[in-house]
Amino acid sequence: MNRIALTTATLICLLVSANVIAPTKAWYDCDVNNDGKVDGKDLALVVKRYNTYQNSTFWDPRCDLNLDLKVDGRDIAIFAKYFGRILFPRYIMPSMFNDLDPWLKNPDIHFDAEGIPTVEYGWMIEYQYNPVTIEEYALALYHQYLSTGNESYSRQFMIQANWLVRNVNTTGNWSVWLYKFD
């Protein structure tokens, strides 16, 4: 059995890449009480708001999962699809993942033709792929996708995750991402 040294960022990238977890906005939104799980507590909130609509007394927009301005059977159907899922990103998203500007405006980061970040290490090494930087940028994209539902962030996330899959180096019982400073 291969042993792989994983950071949380790598784990999420690989799980999504392998379709073990799905980066869908609906899945994220079904965690109505924001505790990292789609469970009975969320269902109770949605059911309590059943047959409400925008501007009604008991309206709660968190329960309108399909964004049609009412809580009805369609929202329950969406919820049922994701019931029982555990969500990783909500607990591990530090503030650096909430905004892409630090990545895009950093003069030490250059993006290759695929959109993979490389890091400038100085005149002797120049730009190199840094697996941790790629993982962290992937998580920033993933967070942006979950926050906005914009599919372009999901596609960019998958490019980063696939880079990690393509560039893992397996030696004996270990799989690692190498830093190439030679």
C-alpha positions in Angstrom: 0.0 0.0 0.0 1.4 3.4 -0.9 1.7 6.0 1.8 0.9 9.6 0.8 1.9 12.6 2.8 -1.2 14.8 2.6 -2.0 18.3 3.7 -5.7 19.0 4.2 -5.6 21.1 1.0 -4.2 18.1 -0.9 -6.8 15.8 0.5 -9.7 18.0 -0.6 -8.2 18.5 -4.1 -7.7 14.8 -4.5 -11.1 13.8 -3.1 -12.9 16.2 -5.5 -10.7 15.2 -8.4 -11.6 11.5 -7.8 -15.3 12.4 -7.4 -15.4 11.2 -3.8 -16.8 14.6 -2.7 -18.6 16.8 -5.1 -18.0 20.6 -5.2 -21.5 21.7 -5.8 -23.1 24.9 -4.6 -26.3 23.0 -3.6 -24.4 20.6 -1.4 -22.8 23.5 0.4 -26.1 25.4 0.7 -27.9 22.4 2.2 -25.8 22.9 5.4 -28.4 25.4 6.4 -27.1 25.8 10.0 -23.5 26.0 8.9 -22.1 23.3 11.1 -20.3 21.4 8.4 -22.8 18.6 8.0 -26.1 18.1 6.0 -28.1 16.4 8.7 -31.4 16.3 10.6 -30.8 19.7 12.2 -30.7 21.2 8.7 -33.8 19.3 7.7 -35.7 20.5 10.7 -34.9 24.1 9.7 -36.1 23.5 6.1 -39.2 21.7 7.2 -40.0 24.5 9.7 -40.0 27.0 6.8 -41.9 24.8 4.4 -44.6 26.7 2.4 -43.0 30.1 3.2 -42.0 32.6 0.6 -40.0 35.8 0.4 -41.6 38.6 2.6 -43.7 36.1 4.6 -43.4 36.1 8.3 -41.3 33.0 8.8 -39.2 33.3 5.6 -35.6 32.2 5.9 -33.6 32.5 2.6 -31.1 29.8 3.8 -33.9 27.3 3.3 -34.7 28.3 -0.3 -32.1 25.9 -1.8 -33.1 26.5 -5.5 -33.4 30.3 -5.1 -37.0 30.5 -6.4 -38.0 32.7 -3.5 -40.2 30.0 -1.8 -39.5 26.9 0.3 -41.4 24.0 -1.2 -41.0 20.4 -2.3 -38.3 21.3 -4.8 -36.1 22.5 -1.9 -36.8 19.3 0.1 -35.8 17.2 -3.0 -32.5 19.1 -3.3 -31.9 18.6 0.4 -32.6 14.9 0.2 -30.0 14.5 -2.5 -27.2 15.8 -0.2 -28.5 14.5 3.2 -25.7 12.8 5.2 -22.8 14.6 3.5 -20.0 16.0 5.6 -18.5 19.2 4.4 -14.7 19.8 4.8 -14.1 23.4 3.5 -16.2 25.3 6.0 -13.9 24.5 9.0 -10.6 24.8 7.3 -11.0 28.0 5.1 -8.8 30.6 6.7 -9.2 34.1 5.4 -6.5 33.7 2.7 -9.0 31.5 0.8 -11.8 34.0 0.9 -10.3 36.3 -1.8 -8.3 35.6 -5.0 -6.7 39.0 -5.0 -3.7 38.0 -2.8 -3.0 35.3 -5.4 -3.6 37.3 -8.5 -1.7 40.5 -7.4 1.3 38.8 -5.8 4.4 39.7 -7.8 6.1 36.5 -6.7 3.4 34.3 -8.3 3.2 33.7 -12.0 0.5 31.6 -13.7 1.5 29.2 -16.5 -0.6 28.7 -19.6 -3.0 26.3 -17.8 -3.5 28.7 -14.9 -1.2 26.8 -12.5 0.7 29.1 -10.1 4.5 29.1 -10.0 6.5 30.9 -7.4 9.5 33.2 -8.0 12.4 32.0 -5.7 15.1 34.4 -7.0 17.5 34.8 -9.9 19.2 31.4 -9.5 16.0 29.3 -9.2 13.5 31.6 -11.0 9.8 30.4 -11.2 9.0 26.9 -9.9 5.9 24.9 -9.2 5.3 24.7 -5.5 2.8 21.9 -4.6 1.6 23.6 -1.4 1.0 26.9 -3.3 -1.0 25.0 -5.9 -3.0 23.3 -3.2 -3.8 26.5 -1.4 -4.7 28.3 -4.6 -7.0 25.4 -5.5 -8.7 25.8 -2.1 -9.2 29.5 -2.8 -10.8 28.6 -6.1 -12.9 26.0 -4.5 -14.1 28.4 -1.9 -14.9 31.0 -4.6 -16.9 28.4 -6.5 -18.9 27.4 -3.4 -19.5 31.0 -2.5 -20.6 32.2 -5.9 -21.7 29.1 -7.9 -19.5 30.4 -10.8 -18.5 27.3 -12.8 -15.3 28.9 -14.0 -13.9 28.6 -10.5 -14.9 25.0 -10.4 -13.1 24.4 -13.7 -10.0 26.2 -12.5 -10.1 24.2 -9.2 -10.1 21.0 -11.2 -7.1 22.1 -13.3 -5.2 22.6 -10.0 -6.4 19.2 -8.6 -5.5 17.4 -11.8 -2.0 19.0 -11.8 -1.5 17.4 -8.3 -2.6 14.0 -9.6 -0.4 14.2 -12.7 2.7 15.4 -10.8 2.7 13.0 -7.8 6.0 11.1 -7.6 5.8 7.6 -6.2 8.9 6.0 -4.9 8.6 2.6 -3.2 5.8 2.9 -0.6 5.7 6.7 -0.7 4.0 9.3 -2.9 5.2 12.9 -2.7 5.3 16.1 -4.6 8.8 17.1 -5.2 10.3 20.6 -5.1 12.6 20.9 -8.1 15.3 23.4 -7.0 18.2 21.7 -8.9 
